């Protein structure tokens, strides 16, 4: 299976059409290690994607986790 940037963008966009995507989900479930780069490229293509930040605390360290949401495009509604 191809795992180039174009394929990854298509996978991320397909996911975002259904629900938000976190960095952890992208890495674990989609095997996309640099989701921020794919989100940036999708935004450059005109997709209206917003980023929400949360803090994950596992007791040893705190990490900022991004969650990406695709908003309706003009003409989609």
Rosetta constraint file for C-alpha pairs under 8 A:
AtomPair CA 2 CA 7 HARMONIC 6.74 0.50
AtomPair CA 3 CA 7 HARMONIC 5.84 0.50
AtomPair CA 3 CA 8 HARMONIC 6.20 0.50
AtomPair CA 4 CA 8 HARMONIC 6.18 0.50
AtomPair CA 5 CA 9 HARMONIC 6.06 0.50
AtomPair CA 5 CA 38 HARMONIC 7.09 0.50
AtomPair CA 6 CA 10 HARMONIC 6.39 0.50
AtomPair CA 7 CA 11 HARMONIC 6.27 0.50
AtomPair CA 8 CA 12 HARMONIC 6.11 0.50
AtomPair CA 8 CA 32 HARMONIC 6.88 0.50
AtomPair CA 8 CA 38 HARMONIC 6.99 0.50
AtomPair CA 9 CA 13 HARMONIC 6.03 0.50
AtomPair CA 9 CA 38 HARMONIC 5.57 0.50
AtomPair CA 9 CA 39 HARMONIC 7.59 0.50
AtomPair CA 9 CA 41 HARMONIC 7.74 0.50
AtomPair CA 9 CA 42 HARMONIC 6.83 0.50
AtomPair CA 10 CA 14 HARMONIC 6.08 0.50
AtomPair CA 11 CA 15 HARMONIC 6.30 0.50
AtomPair CA 11 CA 30 HARMONIC 7.65 0.50
AtomPair CA 12 CA 16 HARMONIC 6.13 0.50
AtomPair CA 12 CA 21 HARMONIC 7.93 0.50
AtomPair CA 12 CA 26 HARMONIC 7.76 0.50
AtomPair CA 12 CA 38 HARMONIC 7.57 0.50
AtomPair CA 12 CA 39 HARMONIC 7.88 0.50
AtomPair CA 13 CA 17 HARMONIC 6.20 0.50
AtomPair CA 13 CA 42 HARMONIC 7.87 0.50
AtomPair CA 14 CA 18 HARMONIC 7.00 0.50
AtomPair CA 15 CA 19 HARMONIC 6.26 0.50
AtomPair CA 15 CA 20 HARMONIC 7.47 0.50
AtomPair CA 15 CA 21 HARMONIC 7.06 0.50
AtomPair CA 16 CA 20 HARMONIC 5.50 0.50
AtomPair CA 16 CA 21 HARMONIC 6.36 0.50
AtomPair CA 16 CA 68 HARMONIC 7.72 0.50
AtomPair CA 16 CA 69 HARMONIC 6.48 0.50
AtomPair CA 16 CA 70 HARMONIC 5.71 0.50
AtomPair CA 17 CA 70 HARMONIC 6.81 0.50
AtomPair CA 19 CA 69 HARMONIC 7.22 0.50
AtomPair CA 20 CA 67 HARMONIC 6.50 0.50
AtomPair CA 20 CA 68 HARMONIC 5.46 0.50
AtomPair CA 20 CA 69 HARMONIC 4.71 0.50
AtomPair CA 20 CA 70 HARMONIC 7.12 0.50
AtomPair CA 21 CA 25 HARMONIC 6.32 0.50
AtomPair CA 21 CA 26 HARMONIC 6.66 0.50
AtomPair CA 21 CA 67 HARMONIC 5.45 0.50
AtomPair CA 21 CA 68 HARMONIC 5.16 0.50
AtomPair CA 21 CA 69 HARMONIC 6.78 0.50
AtomPair CA 22 CA 26 HARMONIC 6.24 0.50
AtomPair CA 22 CA 65 HARMONIC 7.07 0.50
AtomPair CA 22 CA 66 HARMONIC 5.61 0.50
AtomPair CA 22 CA 67 HARMONIC 3.99 0.50
AtomPair CA 22 CA 68 HARMONIC 6.08 0.50
AtomPair CA 23 CA 27 HARMONIC 6.30 0.50
AtomPair CA 23 CA 35 HARMONIC 6.28 0.50
AtomPair CA 23 CA 36 HARMONIC 7.73 0.50
AtomPair CA 23 CA 65 HARMONIC 6.44 0.50
AtomPair CA 23 CA 66 HARMONIC 5.63 0.50
AtomPair CA 23 CA 67 HARMONIC 6.34 0.50
AtomPair CA 24 CA 28 HARMONIC 5.99 0.50
AtomPair CA 24 CA 65 HARMONIC 7.60 0.50
AtomPair CA 25 CA 29 HARMONIC 5.25 0.50
AtomPair CA 25 CA 30 HARMONIC 6.90 0.50
AtomPair CA 26 CA 30 HARMONIC 4.90 0.50
AtomPair CA 26 CA 31 HARMONIC 6.28 0.50
AtomPair CA 26 CA 32 HARMONIC 5.40 0.50
AtomPair CA 26 CA 33 HARMONIC 7.15 0.50
AtomPair CA 26 CA 35 HARMONIC 6.34 0.50
AtomPair CA 27 CA 31 HARMONIC 4.79 0.50
AtomPair CA 27 CA 32 HARMONIC 4.79 0.50
AtomPair CA 27 CA 33 HARMONIC 5.02 0.50
AtomPair CA 27 CA 34 HARMONIC 7.66 0.50
AtomPair CA 27 CA 35 HARMONIC 7.51 0.50
AtomPair CA 28 CA 32 HARMONIC 7.73 0.50
AtomPair CA 34 CA 38 HARMONIC 7.03 0.50
AtomPair CA 35 CA 39 HARMONIC 6.15 0.50
AtomPair CA 36 CA 40 HARMONIC 6.09 0.50
AtomPair CA 37 CA 41 HARMONIC 6.28 0.50
AtomPair CA 38 CA 42 HARMONIC 6.18 0.50
AtomPair CA 39 CA 43 HARMONIC 6.15 0.50
AtomPair CA 39 CA 49 HARMONIC 7.54 0.50
AtomPair CA 39 CA 68 HARMONIC 7.98 0.50
AtomPair CA 40 CA 44 HARMONIC 6.25 0.50
AtomPair CA 41 CA 45 HARMONIC 6.37 0.50
AtomPair CA 42 CA 46 HARMONIC 6.63 0.50
AtomPair CA 42 CA 47 HARMONIC 5.69 0.50
AtomPair CA 43 CA 47 HARMONIC 4.82 0.50
AtomPair CA 43 CA 48 HARMONIC 6.30 0.50
AtomPair CA 43 CA 49 HARMONIC 6.43 0.50
AtomPair CA 47 CA 70 HARMONIC 7.35 0.50
AtomPair CA 47 CA 73 HARMONIC 7.06 0.50
AtomPair CA 48 CA 70 HARMONIC 5.86 0.50
AtomPair CA 48 CA 71 HARMONIC 5.44 0.50
AtomPair CA 48 CA 72 HARMONIC 7.09 0.50
AtomPair CA 48 CA 73 HARMONIC 6.41 0.50
AtomPair CA 49 CA 68 HARMONIC 6.48 0.50
AtomPair CA 49 CA 69 HARMONIC 5.44 0.50
AtomPair CA 49 CA 70 HARMONIC 4.42 0.50
AtomPair CA 49 CA 71 HARMONIC 5.92 0.50
AtomPair CA 50 CA 68 HARMONIC 5.74 0.50
AtomPair CA 50 CA 69 HARMONIC 5.36 0.50
AtomPair CA 50 CA 70 HARMONIC 6.58 0.50
AtomPair CA 50 CA 71 HARMONIC 7.37 0.50
AtomPair CA 51 CA 66 HARMONIC 6.26 0.50
AtomPair CA 51 CA 67 HARMONIC 5.67 0.50
AtomPair CA 51 CA 68 HARMONIC 4.69 0.50
AtomPair CA 51 CA 69 HARMONIC 6.49 0.50
AtomPair CA 52 CA 66 HARMONIC 5.78 0.50
AtomPair CA 52 CA 67 HARMONIC 5.15 0.50
AtomPair CA 52 CA 68 HARMONIC 6.37 0.50
AtomPair CA 52 CA 69 HARMONIC 7.85 0.50
AtomPair CA 53 CA 64 HARMONIC 6.39 0.50
AtomPair CA 53 CA 65 HARMONIC 5.67 0.50
AtomPair CA 53 CA 66 HARMONIC 4.77 0.50
AtomPair CA 53 CA 67 HARMONIC 6.28 0.50
AtomPair CA 54 CA 64 HARMONIC 5.67 0.50
AtomPair CA 54 CA 65 HARMONIC 5.28 0.50
AtomPair CA 54 CA 66 HARMONIC 6.58 0.50
AtomPair CA 54 CA 67 HARMONIC 7.80 0.50
AtomPair CA 55 CA 62 HARMONIC 6.47 0.50
AtomPair CA 55 CA 63 HARMONIC 5.56 0.50
AtomPair CA 55 CA 64 HARMONIC 4.64 0.50
AtomPair CA 55 CA 65 HARMONIC 6.02 0.50
AtomPair CA 56 CA 62 HARMONIC 5.55 0.50
AtomPair CA 56 CA 63 HARMONIC 5.17 0.50
AtomPair CA 56 CA 64 HARMONIC 6.31 0.50
AtomPair CA 56 CA 65 HARMONIC 6.74 0.50
AtomPair CA 57 CA 61 HARMONIC 5.83 0.50
AtomPair CA 57 CA 62 HARMONIC 4.40 0.50
AtomPair CA 57 CA 63 HARMONIC 6.50 0.50
AtomPair CA 58 CA 62 HARMONIC 6.74 0.50
AtomPair CA 72 CA 76 HARMONIC 6.00 0.50
AtomPair CA 72 CA 77 HARMONIC 7.10 0.50
AtomPair CA 73 CA 77 HARMONIC 7.79 0.50
